[in-house]
Structure formats: C-alpha cells, structure tokens
Amino acid sequence: MDKLAYRSAILKQNKGVENIIYPPFSVAMSVYAKDNEKWFDTALNSIIEQTLKPNEIVLVIDGAIPQTIQDVIDKYLLICSSKEILLKIIQLSENKGLGRALSIAVDKCSNEIIARMDSDDISVKNRFEMQMRILVQHEEIDIVGGDIAEFIGNVENRVGRRSVPLSDKAIKKYVKKRCPFNHATVMYRKKAVLKAGGYKDLFWNEDYYLWIRMTEKGCQMANTGSVLVNVRVGADMYKRRGGKKYFESELFLQNYMYKKQMIGTITFVSNIVKRFIIQILMPACVRGWVFQKFARSKI
C-alpha cells in the first residue's frame, strides 16, 4: 500500500469515531548532566499540555545532574501532581548511557502502552491522541511512530522533515537499509518491546537495534505519516552521525542482520560501503549537507 492509500485508510477508519475509551499510558524519558535545562523544561511542558495526557511519566536521571536540571524536575513534580500525573523519578548513581537508561525506564513503567520522549524535543499537541487512537483501534499493531520536523533555534525555524514508511510491509523492507522509525516519536506496547529483548546499549543505535529485533519477532508496525515531534538539530548532530565509533555501531547492526539472514550479501556490502563513505570519509560539514539534501524533505 502506498503512502497516500495508507494515510487515507487510517483517516477513513478514524473519521467520526467518538467516545473512544483510552487506557492509561506512560511516557519514558531520560535526562543527564549535559542536557539543556530550558529545552528539558519545554519538552516536559509539551507532554503535560497534550490533548490526551499520560497518567505516568517515568524519568530516569542518568547520573549526577546540575542544580539547574534538578530545579526543572522539582517544578514538574508539583505541576504533574496538580494534573494527576505521576512523575516517577529513577536516580542512577552514575551515567549508564541512553540504552541502559531507557531499559530501566521501560521496566519501571506501570502501563502496557509507553510513549518515548526525548529531553530536548517538542511533541505536537495532539501527538499522543493520534497514536493512542491507532493502538486502541488496531490491537495487532505493536508500535506506531511518525515523522519529525527538524528545527534550529526557534521551533518555527524548521529546516527539514524526516519522513518514514507507513505500513508494516514498507517498514520491514526499509529496516534492512535504514532506521524505519524516528525514535523520539514512537509509542509501543511494553510486552512487544520486552519480547524482543528491550533496549540494549549500542552507541547511538539502541533504537535501530530494537526495531531490528522487533522485526525478527514479527511485531506489527506502523507510522502515522504526520509530524509528531519537533526535533532540535544543528552541526553537532551531524558530527555525532560520523566517526569510527559510530561506524562500528552501524557495522554491528549490519553483521547482525546478515547473520540472521534478514539481508543478503549485496545489501550487506552496499550498506557497509555507503556508511563507510558517509561516516568515515566524509567531513561533518559535508555530511550535514548530504543529510539535508538526500535524507530530508522540505517542510
């Protein structure tokens, strides 16, 4: 099913649906010392101002944090309490990394349905409502994500959009070459994530690794085709998308899929060559241009 047909089918199924009973759901987040406290504040605010609110936010504090971030947490402990949202704090004694932090967050979530949220992004106001409607009406779907709009500085200064495939079939084809979800947008069923082994510690690829293993387990997947989260980008982001350590992480994923016979030799070699050129040979400034030109669409 192509993008237009899939989107039309979703809209048709949801049109005129009223009085849907939404089950309670959790939000899994992580924050650490280098996060920007103002961006963190904005991210939390975009959760509690949703048209459909979670009844629980599980926040893993990944190691020691400065007082400025602690002040934001204290502020939202009061705000969440007033809105009958449980802000559950999990303090780690030392920094474990995002993969480990999210593994703990998922384990500590009380609800079966969990939404991911990054500490510096901004969810669109009806994000959770759109995703929950799909999960409630389609019990066979285990995970649903969407597109992201990338911005620099002010959220109105959008510089690109990362669109991802919509249907389960298209996602499972796409996963063989690129990450099929925007991690900051996903909402999933806890049992499906745990069935696949949950988050693992893998440099900048803990999410892609999880989607690959969920594909292995036959989980049903979908994306909405709409922008769900506004994501901050900049030169630093493209620097992180390169270097020896990042390439080794990507190489691990390609080897994993090859050994599991998810991809053949031609796809394996093609994936490795492309990543070597972009992540090792290409300067960060050029890499940024390539991402914007070929991996993003205009808003």
N, C-alpha and C positions, 0 to 999 in steps of 0.2 A: 504494500500500500504506500503510495507516495505521500509527501508531506501535506499537500492540500486536502487529499481524501481523508487522511488520518485526522487532521485537525477538524474537518467538517463533521466526521463521525463523532468525535468527542463532544463538539458543541451541540450536535443534534441530541445526543444522549442526555446531556446536562440541561438542555433548554426546558424551561418550565418546571424544573424539579424544585419542589418546595418542602419545607419542614423536614429536611434531612437530619437525622439524629447522628451527630458526630461523636465518636468515642473520645475519651481524653487522650492526649498525646504529649510527648516530651520533646524538649529541644536539647541537643547535646552540643556543648561548647567547650573550648579550651582557651585559656589565656596564659601568657607568660611574660617575663620581665621586659622584653623588648617591644611589646605591643604599645601602641599609642593610646593613651587613656581617653582622649577625646573621640577617637574613632571607635574605641570599645564602648563608650557611652552611647554613641549613635547606633551601634549595632544592637545593643540591648534594647534601646528605645524602639527600634524597628520591629522587635519581637512583641513587646507589650502593647504596641499600637496596632497590631494585626486585627483584621475584621473577625478572624477566628483565632482565639488565643489558646496557647497551651496551658495545661494546669500544672506543668512542672518544667523547670529549666535546670539541667544538670551541668554545672560549671566546674570543670577541672582546672585548678590553679597549678600549672606545671612548673613547680619550683618556687623559689623566693621571688616576690614581686615588690616594686617600689610602693610607697605610700599613696602615690597618685592613683594607681590602679586599684589599690585597696579601698580608697575613698569612693571610687565608682561602684565597687561591689557593695559597700555599705549603703550607698544611696539606693541601689536597686533592691537590696534586701527589704527596705522599707516600702518602696514602690510596689514591688511584687506582692508583698503581704497585703497591701491595701486592695490589690486587684485579685486576691485569692489565687495567686500563682506561687507555687513553692519554688524558691530558688535554693537548690541543693548544692552546697559547696563541698568539693572534694579537694583537699590540700595535699599535694605531693611534696615530699621533703626535698627532692631535687628534680631538676629538669630531665624529663624522660623522652621528650620529643612528641610530635603530634600523633603518630601512630599509637604509641602506648597510652597517651592521654585519652584519645578517643575510644580505645578499647575499654578503658576504665569507665568512661562516661556512658557508653552503651550498656555495660554491665550494671551500672547503678541506676539506669532509667527504669522507672516503675511501670511504664506503659509499653504496650506492644508496638505502637507506632511512634517512630522517632524522626524528628527533623534535624538536619545538620545546619549549623550556623557558625560562620567564622567571626572572629572578634574584631574585624575591621571593615566588614561589608554591610550593605543596607538592603534588607528584604523589601520587596514591593508590598504594599499594604494588604493585598488580598492573596498573597502567596500561599499561606497555609490553607486557606479556604479552598483554593483551586486544587491543591494536591490532595487534601483530605477527601474532597468530593470524588475524585478519581478512585482513591483507595477504598472508599466506602462502597461505591457503585461497582467496582471491579475487584472482587476479593481475590482473584487469581493473580493480580499484579503485586509484586513484592517490593518494587522500588520505582519511584517516579521523581524525575528531575525536570530541569528546564534550561532555557538559555540564560546567559548572563550579559549584561550591558557593562562594558568597561569604561571607567571614567578616571580622569586625572584632576586632582584638587577638589573642585566642586562637583557634586553629583549631576549637575546639569551639563557639565562638560564631558559628554560621552564621546569616546573616541573609537569605539568598535563594539561588535557583538559577536560572541561565540555561540553559534547555533549547533545543536547536536541532533542526531537522528531521533525519530519519534517512536516508531513501532518496535516491538520486541525483536522481530526478524532483522530490521535495519540496525538496531543497536548491537546485536550479536555478530553481525557482519563487520560493523565498524570497529568493535573492540579488538579485532585482530590487527588493526593498524594504528588506531589512536584511542585515547581515552574517550568513552562514549557518554560520560556524564560530567557536568560541571559540579564538582564536589560540594561547593557552597550552597547548591540548590536542592540537594536530594532529601527525600523523605522515604523511609523504608520500614519494613516490618522487622522487628528485632529478631524473631525466630529465623528469618531468612539470612540475616547477617551472621548470626551465630552458627547456623548450619554450614556456612561457607568458611567458618573459622575466625570470623571477626577481623578487626583491623590488625595488621602486622606492622612492625617497624621496618620501613623501607624508605630511604631518603627521597623525599618529595613525591613519592609514588605509592603511599599507603592506600590511597583511594583506588587508583587504577588496578593495583594488585587485588583489592577486594572485589572489584567489578568482574575481573577475570575469573576469580574463584566462584563468584555467584553465577556467572555464565556456565561454568563447569557443572554446577549443581542444578542447572535447569531452572533457575529463578526467572520469573516473568518480569519484564522491564518495560518502562515507558518514559517518554519525555513529553512535556506539555506543548512545546512549540512556541511558548511565550516567555518573555523575560521575567524571571522570578527574583533575581538578585542583582543589585548594582555592585560591581566589584572594583576596588581601587587597583590601579596599575601604575607603572612607571618604569624607569630604567632599571631599577633594582630587580623587578620581576623578571625581566629578560635575562639578567645576569644569572639569576637562580636557575634558569632553564638551560644552562650550559655548564661545562666543566667536566673534569674526569669523574668526579663522584656522582654527578647526575647521570652521565652516560653509563656508568657501571650499574646504576639502579635500573635504567632502561634495558640494559643488556640482560640483566637478571630476569626481567619480565618476558623478554623475547625468548630466552632459553626455556623459561617455564612453559610458555605456550607451545613451543616447538616439541619439548619432551612429552607434553600432554596431548600432542597431535592435534592441537587447536589450529595450528598454522603449518603450512608446508615449507619446503626448503626455499622456494622462490620468494615467498612472502617474508620468511625469516631473514634472508640475505638482504632483500630490499629494505626492510625496516631498519636493519642494523646500519646499512650504508647511509641512509637518509639521516639517521640520528647522529652518526659519527660526523657527518658534514656540518650539521646544524649545531651540535652541542660541543664539538671539539675543535673543528677547523674554523668555524665562523666567529668573528668578534661579536661582543654583546650588542654593539650599536647596529651591526648588520642584522643580527638575529632578531632584534626588535622590529626592524623594517620588514623582514620576512614574515614574522608572526602577523603583523598588521596587514600586510598585503595579501597573504595567501591563506592564513588560518582564521581571519576575522572578516566579518561583513560590516558594511556601513549601517549606522543607526538610521 
